């Protein structure tokens, strides 16, 4: 995995390219991010020696601190790209720094200058943060939390237990969800360095199936005294602030899944070209080829879905309530499927804790399983989508006013996303009917037909039109049905309906990515296949047009050889 030969022009791309260079090739011997050494230390529940130090020396923590507070976080796309790069090599470390970013997020969104300066200064010095929301007996039922904060003069006295919490032991700062006496749920910033002896203790590390070596533990507050000035945001708004915070981190988890998919696909491709059976390399076998090409198409669809939502935080943050749940549901599910496809390619070797790629594949599988659990499970996110879907469905065939400018900023990836100015007020609990991506399908299809007629050959234009028409017919009936009948968000039918909406959201995102990025002579073979692949999620009888597979394979092999991301941008040059 070597960095791209030419330095990208955009600031975010330059930063990610430098990070790639520093992290190096995990398939090579030596270094704290080599797969073989990572797996060896993980067997002992340890982080690779030197890995955290290298990340801190490079300044990764600064990339999760907004520019206004002295960091290098330009926008969520910056954090997304770096998280994807780190996740290609070691998801445990990506979760470690991601948990720190989650813990600090409420401070960036609602904190005053003193709070922001305290946390930013600590993180710049190497300290970690964490988010104390869950409790042992209540899990995701945050409304039932029992931790309390009682006012005592100029202090708040906190009593309660938070578990499980990433970085709870190693972290210095804890953003705690507590019941503020007389005001309701509120967020309080706890600086463990400023607590008196005996005011807090730790619960032991949990031993998870994956993420071995990660600090997943707990903290118990025994009448911990913190200044009243450490109340984050408005008293009584804690639950709202948590829900808004999760819109950001749910989107960032998509980067963890994309990084995992990238490494899994690379391992599978390498093995398929190296493994000799039945008189030749196994890649020539149709079933092996189908698994790997399909996995690549799935990755492309996931990227087209996640990247514009990462950009949305600094463009239309009010849309994140719905779009972040689409990413959080769809992208990890696709990631699980991609690793499953690669596992079938590896066969018996996928079950070994050594051998292929230093035994890294089994680590990828175990670590990535948490992506569908963190920041709201699959079911929680489908429920959130289902709750909002009737409002969106009623306008699904009507373009949103001012959508062109929004979609151009979300999907024109040649331009840097605007700098993010953190503000909790800009985030909303629902989208209402505002969904430029879903509502942009009709205009995008019309534009696609015009562009295809001008830029594609007759056969390619015809096949693209067929793929779009098949999705369009199902989509029209789907949204008409949802708008006409409504949904009970708690039902299993609503969960299935929400999952289908995610497919149409992804299809629209893929079409918009091609429209806003493809140069004049760029083909549409990848887009045809990705749309057909998405259609297969709704209609198992749908088939891929294998006439376009060699185009995709050529780019896929170029990415493998150069070590660059398996990315849709490679088709849009």
BAVEX-442665 format. One record per residue (C-alpha): x, y negated, z negated; residue in three letters. Coordinates in steps of 0.02 Angstrom, whole numbers, padded with zeros to 5 digits, always signed. Layout:
BAVEX-442665
XYZALA...
end
This chain:
BAVEX-442665
+00000+00000+00000UNK+00103-00145+00063UNK+00032-00321+00077UNK-00024-00390+00245UNK+00125-00445+00352UNK+00060-00621+00379UNK+00019-00737+00235UNK-00169-00777+00240UNK-00218-00959+00254UNK-00350-00975+00118UNK-00294-01008-00063UNK-00388-00856-00128UNK-00314-00744+00006UNK-00138-00808-00030UNK-00160-00775-00215UNK-00225-00598-00186UNK-00087-00562-00060UNK+00045-00613-00188UNK-00039-00505-00321UNK-00036-00357-00202UNK+00150-00385-00173UNK+00187-00388-00360UNK+00084-00233-00400UNK+00166-00132-00260UNK+00121+00035-00185UNK+00047+00156-00313UNK+00088+00303-00200UNK+00273+00262-00212UNK+00383+00326-00352UNK+00420+00215-00501UNK+00344+00056-00568UNK+00205+00033-00696UNK+00070+00052-00564UNK+00130+00211-00481UNK-00009+00340-00484UNK+00100+00481-00550UNK+00161+00384-00702UNK-00011+00310-00735UNK-00090+00483-00742UNK+00051+00551-00850UNK+00026+00417-00983UNK-00162+00427-00973UNK-00152+00609-01023UNK-00091+00541-01190UNK-00224+00402-01197UNK-00089+00273-01163UNK-00074+00126-01045UNK+00075+00135-00926UNK+00227+00052-01007UNK+00261-00119-00934UNK+00095-00134-00842UNK+00011-00259-00959UNK+00173-00357-00973UNK+00188-00370-00784UNK+00008-00432-00769UNK+00034-00563-00903UNK+00200-00619-00829UNK+00117-00642-00659UNK-00021-00742-00744UNK-00175-00634-00716UNK-00260-00704-00870UNK-00247-00880-00799UNK-00351-00823-00651UNK-00500-00795-00767UNK-00490-00972-00839UNK-00577-01108-00737UNK-00468-01241-00657UNK-00549-01377-00763UNK-00484-01287-00919UNK-00306-01264-00857UNK-00322-01098-00767UNK-00318-01039-00587UNK-00498-00980-00569UNK-00560-01075-00417UNK-00720-00975-00398UNK-00789-00801-00427UNK-00717-00743-00261UNK-00544-00771-00335UNK-00579-00658-00484UNK-00668-00535-00369UNK-00517-00515-00254UNK-00393-00494-00395UNK-00504-00369-00486UNK-00522-00269-00325UNK-00333-00264-00304UNK-00301-00209-00483UNK-00440-00079-00474UNK-00355+00001-00323UNK-00217+00050-00442UNK-00284+00063-00619UNK-00466+00034-00661UNK-00426+00045-00847UNK-00325-00115-00839UNK-00455-00199-00729UNK-00585-00162-00864UNK-00469-00227-00999UNK-00450-00397-00914UNK-00632-00393-00857UNK-00689-00370-01037UNK-00584-00521-01085UNK-00665-00622-00946UNK-00838-00569-01007UNK-00798-00622-01185UNK-00741-00794-01129UNK-00880-00823-01002UNK-01010-00898-01122UNK-00878-01021-01181UNK-00846-01079-01002UNK-01033-01093-00971UNK-01096-01175-01131UNK-00945-01213-01241UNK-00892-01388-01287UNK-00718-01455-01249UNK-00647-01397-01416UNK-00711-01219-01394UNK-00649-01209-01214UNK-00478-01276-01261UNK-00461-01150-01403UNK-00503-00999-01295UNK-00407-01059-01142UNK-00253-01093-01248UNK-00260-00921-01325UNK-00285-00831-01159UNK-00143-00929-01080UNK-00034-00867-01223UNK-00084-00686-01191UNK-00232-00664-01309UNK-00385-00562-01259UNK-00569-00597-01285UNK-00719-00481-01302UNK-00908-00486-01302UNK-00995-00424-01459UNK-01174-00393-01406UNK-01213-00206-01424UNK-01240-00123-01592UNK-01229+00062-01638UNK-01415+00088-01667UNK-01484-00025-01531UNK-01380-00011-01372UNK-01453-00118-01234UNK-01603-00168-01342UNK-01522-00333-01386UNK-01681-00404-01461UNK-01667-00275-01600UNK-01491-00326-01651UNK-01465-00346-01838UNK-01307-00451-01852UNK-01350-00612-01944UNK-01273-00785-01959UNK-01321-00887-02112UNK-01281-01072-02126UNK-01179-01121-02278UNK-01129-01303-02273UNK-01014-01331-02124UNK-00992-01144-02097UNK-01087-00995-02030UNK-01074-00831-02125UNK-01084-00680-02009UNK-01128-00505-02066UNK-01154-00355-01953UNK-01072-00230-01837UNK-01038-00233-01650UNK-01002-00070-01558UNK-00946-00015-01432UNK-00848-00167-01376UNK-00706-00175-01250UNK-00551-00258-01328UNK-00633-00263-01501UNK-00469-00215-01586UNK-00340-00293-01471UNK-00442-00450-01438UNK-00422-00611-01535UNK-00586-00695-01487UNK-00758-00615-01508UNK-00915-00695-01438UNK-01046-00625-01556UNK-01234-00614-01529UNK-01313-00644-01700UNK-01480-00692-01776UNK-01457-00870-01836UNK-01562-00898-01991UNK-01721-00988-01943UNK-01670-01012-01760UNK-01663-00839-01678UNK-01529-00754-01575UNK-01376-00864-01545UNK-01197-00844-01485UNK-01054-00879-01604UNK-00869-00887-01561UNK-00763-00791-01687UNK-00574-00817-01691UNK-00504-00671-01789UNK-00343-00766-01824UNK-00444-00892-01925UNK-00541-00766-02030UNK-00492-00732-02210UNK-00428-00562-02263UNK-00570-00440-02293UNK-00696-00535-02187UNK-00685-00411-02044UNK-00629-00234-02005UNK-00619-00124-01851UNK-00708+00035-01803UNK-00589+00164-01727UNK-00560+00180-01541UNK-00688+00285-01450UNK-00619+00420-01336UNK-00714+00397-01173UNK-00714+00521-01028UNK-00626+00393-00919UNK-00531+00231-00950UNK-00411+00324-01063UNK-00302+00204-01160UNK-00432+00065-01153UNK-00478-00020-01316UNK-00659+00032-01333UNK-00693+00009-01516UNK-00796-00098-01635UNK-00789-00239-01759UNK-00878-00254-01927UNK-00906-00428-01999UNK-00910-00433-02190UNK-00975-00609-02224UNK-00853-00684-02101UNK-00846-00874-02113UNK-00830-00975-01954UNK-00854-01162-01924UNK-01030-01214-01874UNK-00946-01299-01726UNK-00914-01124-01657UNK-01096-01102-01613UNK-01093-01080-01423UNK-01233-01165-01329UNK-01404-01202-01404UNK-01465-01116-01563UNK-01594-00984-01525UNK-01543-00965-01343UNK-01424-00819-01368UNK-01525-00688-01272UNK-01548-00806-01124UNK-01363-00846-01125UNK-01317-00661-01128UNK-01431-00624-00979UNK-01357-00767-00881UNK-01179-00717-00924UNK-01210-00541-00861UNK-01258-00608-00689UNK-01076-00655-00664UNK-00995-00498-00733UNK-01118-00382-00645UNK-01059-00454-00480UNK-00877-00434-00530UNK-00905-00249-00564UNK-00934-00232-00377UNK-00749-00273-00355UNK-00703-00128-00469UNK-00806-00010-00362UNK-00731-00076-00200UNK-00555-00052-00268UNK-00597+00125-00320UNK-00672+00164-00149UNK-00518+00096-00063UNK-00399+00209-00158UNK-00511+00361-00146UNK-00529+00341+00042UNK-00341+00316+00063UNK-00304+00473-00037UNK-00430+00572+00065UNK-00363+00510+00232UNK-00183+00546+00184UNK-00229+00721+00129UNK-00333+00754+00285UNK-00185+00710+00396UNK-00057+00806+00293UNK-00155+00963+00251UNK-00132+01103+00379UNK-00266+01237+00395UNK-00327+01348+00536UNK-00183+01299+00648UNK-00185+01110+00626UNK-00223+00959+00519UNK-00394+00964+00437UNK-00444+00790+00497UNK-00487+00867+00664UNK-00624+00970+00581UNK-00793+00886+00614UNK-00855+00902+00434UNK-00696+00820+00365UNK-00705+00680+00491UNK-00888+00651+00451UNK-00854+00634+00265UNK-00712+00510+00289UNK-00792+00403+00424UNK-00954+00398+00326UNK-00860+00346+00169UNK-00777+00207+00266UNK-00944+00144+00332UNK-01016+00147+00156UNK-00870+00042+00094UNK-00898-00086+00232UNK-01083-00102+00188UNK-01040-00122+00003UNK-00913-00258+00042UNK-01034-00355+00151UNK-01160-00346+00009UNK-01046-00396-00135UNK-00932-00531-00065UNK-01067-00661-00023UNK-01143-00640-00196UNK-00973-00675-00274UNK-00967-00834-00170UNK-01146-00877-00221UNK-01095-00924-00398UNK-01019-01087-00335UNK-01146-01110-00193UNK-01320-01062-00256UNK-01297-00998-00435UNK-01486-00996-00462UNK-01496-00844-00346UNK-01382-00738-00454UNK-01522-00668-00562UNK-01581-00557-00419UNK-01427-00541-00310UNK-01311-00488-00452UNK-01427-00342-00492UNK-01429-00290-00309UNK-01239-00284-00312UNK-01232-00199-00482UNK-01353-00063-00427UNK-01300-00031-00247UNK-01111-00049-00247UNK-01071+00070-00392UNK-01195+00197-00322UNK-01107+00187-00154UNK-00941+00203-00244UNK-00998+00364-00327UNK-01048+00431-00158UNK-00883+00383-00078UNK-00783+00473-00212UNK-00897+00624-00191UNK-00864+00626-00003UNK-00677+00618-00032UNK-00691+00754-00163UNK-00766+00869-00032UNK-00621+00829+00083UNK-00495+00874-00053UNK-00590+01032-00096UNK-00513+01128-00240UNK-00378+00996-00261UNK-00508+00868-00315UNK-00527+00971-00473UNK-00343+00968-00519UNK-00263+00844-00639UNK-00102+00845-00538UNK-00043+00868-00361UNK-00122+00756-00229UNK-00075+00573-00259UNK-00002+00618-00428UNK-00172+00679-00487UNK-00246+00505-00469UNK-00408+00561-00387UNK-00480+00639-00544UNK-00439+00478-00637UNK-00531+00377-00505UNK-00685+00485-00523UNK-00685+00479-00713UNK-00650+00294-00726UNK-00775+00239-00596UNK-00918+00331-00680UNK-00930+00185-00802UNK-00970+00060-00663UNK-01154+00110-00662UNK-01162+00093-00852UNK-01074-00070-00893UNK-01173-00234-00897UNK-01340-00147-00884UNK-01367+00030-00821UNK-01432+00074-00649UNK-01609+00083-00720UNK-01595-00088-00804UNK-01542-00170-00642UNK-01676-00084-00540UNK-01804-00144-00668UNK-01740-00322-00649UNK-01754-00311-00459UNK-01928-00235-00469UNK-01987-00374-00584UNK-01941-00506-00454UNK-01979-00408-00296UNK-02164-00452-00272UNK-02120-00637-00267UNK-01982-00608-00140UNK-02088-00489-00036UNK-02224-00618-00010UNK-02101-00730+00081UNK-01988-00598+00160UNK-02045-00644+00335UNK-02029-00831+00310UNK-01858-00916+00327UNK-01808-01018+00175UNK-01793-01205+00196UNK-01611-01259+00210UNK-01554-01079+00225UNK-01434-01107+00370UNK-01310-01209+00269UNK-01319-01089+00121UNK-01293-00934+00227UNK-01150-01014+00322UNK-01057-01049+00158UNK-01093-00875+00090UNK-01044-00780+00247UNK-00912-00884+00338UNK-00761-00801+00259UNK-00637-00905+00356UNK-00675-01047+00234UNK-00637-01053+00048UNK-00789-01048-00065UNK-00820-01210-00161UNK-00731-01231-00327UNK-00840-01169-00469UNK-00891-01295-00601UNK-00957-01184-00742UNK-01130-01233-00803UNK-01252-01118-00889UNK-01394-01233-00837UNK-01367-01187-00654UNK-01403-01003-00686UNK-01585-00948-00693UNK-01675-00796-00762UNK-01772-00767-00600UNK-01756-00812-00417UNK-01944-00839-00395UNK-01962-00822-00205UNK-01792-00897-00165UNK-01688-00769-00072UNK-01601-00837+00082UNK-01523-00669+00123UNK-01685-00568+00125UNK-01782-00709+00206UNK-01641-00738+00331UNK-01666-00569+00416UNK-01785-00631+00552UNK-01679-00779+00610UNK-01522-00672+00598UNK-01598-00536+00708UNK-01649-00666+00837UNK-01474-00742+00836UNK-01399-00568+00848UNK-01500-00531+01005UNK-01439-00692+01086UNK-01259-00662+01038UNK-01264-00481+01092UNK-01331-00528+01263UNK-01188-00650+01288UNK-01044-00557+01208UNK-01075-00370+01216UNK-01085-00245+01355UNK-01256-00181+01405UNK-01240-00014+01316UNK-01175-00090+01155UNK-01309-00225+01154UNK-01444-00094+01183UNK-01382+00019+01042UNK-01368-00127+00922UNK-01546-00179+00963UNK-01608-00002+00930UNK-01524+00006+00760UNK-01595-00163+00711UNK-01769-00119+00774UNK-01774+00042+00673UNK-01732-00052+00513UNK-01847-00196+00557UNK-02000-00085+00578UNK-01975-00003+00409UNK-01932-00169+00327UNK-02090-00257+00389UNK-02204-00120+00323UNK-02107-00110+00160UNK-02122-00293+00111UNK-02304-00302+00168UNK-02342-00155+00053UNK-02249-00230-00097UNK-02331-00401-00075UNK-02504-00323-00057UNK-02500-00197-00199UNK-02383-00268-00329UNK-02271-00163-00442UNK-02265-00099-00620UNK-02079-00133-00654UNK-02071+00007-00783UNK-02129+00142-00662UNK-02020+00264-00568UNK-02104+00207-00408UNK-02044+00030-00443UNK-01866+00094-00464UNK-01874+00181-00294UNK-01948+00025-00216UNK-01811-00085-00290UNK-01679+00035-00223UNK-01754+00021-00048UNK-01751-00168-00059UNK-01563-00157-00091UNK-01541-00067+00075UNK-01629-00207+00169UNK-01527-00337+00075UNK-01369-00244+00126UNK-01425-00232+00308UNK-01458-00419+00315UNK-01288-00451+00237UNK-01200-00345+00368UNK-01287-00435+00511UNK-01248-00605+00436UNK-01066-00557+00410UNK-01050-00515+00596UNK-01139-00673+00652UNK-01033-00790+00546UNK-00863-00709+00567UNK-00849-00610+00729UNK-00748-00701+00864UNK-00811-00710+01042UNK-00741-00545+01102UNK-00764-00446+00941UNK-00866-00288+00969UNK-01013-00229+00866UNK-00974-00043+00855UNK-00943-00051+00667UNK-01104-00148+00640UNK-01206-00021+00739UNK-01136+00122+00635UNK-01156+00032+00468UNK-01338-00010+00506UNK-01370+00170+00558UNK-01284+00228+00399UNK-01397+00116+00295UNK-01548+00183+00389UNK-01496+00359+00339UNK-01527+00309+00158UNK-01710+00286+00203UNK-01727+00418+00339UNK-01614+00571+00323UNK-01658+00619+00502UNK-01571+00463+00570UNK-01407+00496+00659UNK-01248+00400+00692UNK-01199+00358+00869UNK-01030+00443+00879UNK-00982+00348+01036UNK-00929+00206+00919UNK-00836+00313+00792UNK-00667+00303+00882UNK-00673+00111+00866UNK-00698+00126+00679UNK-00567+00262+00661UNK-00437+00157+00750UNK-00456+00014+00626UNK-00468+00135+00481UNK-00302+00213+00530UNK-00221+00043+00552UNK-00273-00004+00375UNK-00207+00160+00308UNK-00040+00139+00396UNK-00015-00042+00341UNK-00082-00019+00165UNK-00205-00162+00183UNK-00383-00156+00118UNK-00510-00051+00209UNK-00610-00207+00245UNK-00740-00271+00366UNK-00626-00420+00397UNK-00514-00305+00498UNK-00656-00288+00624UNK-00688-00475+00631UNK-00520-00538+00692UNK
end
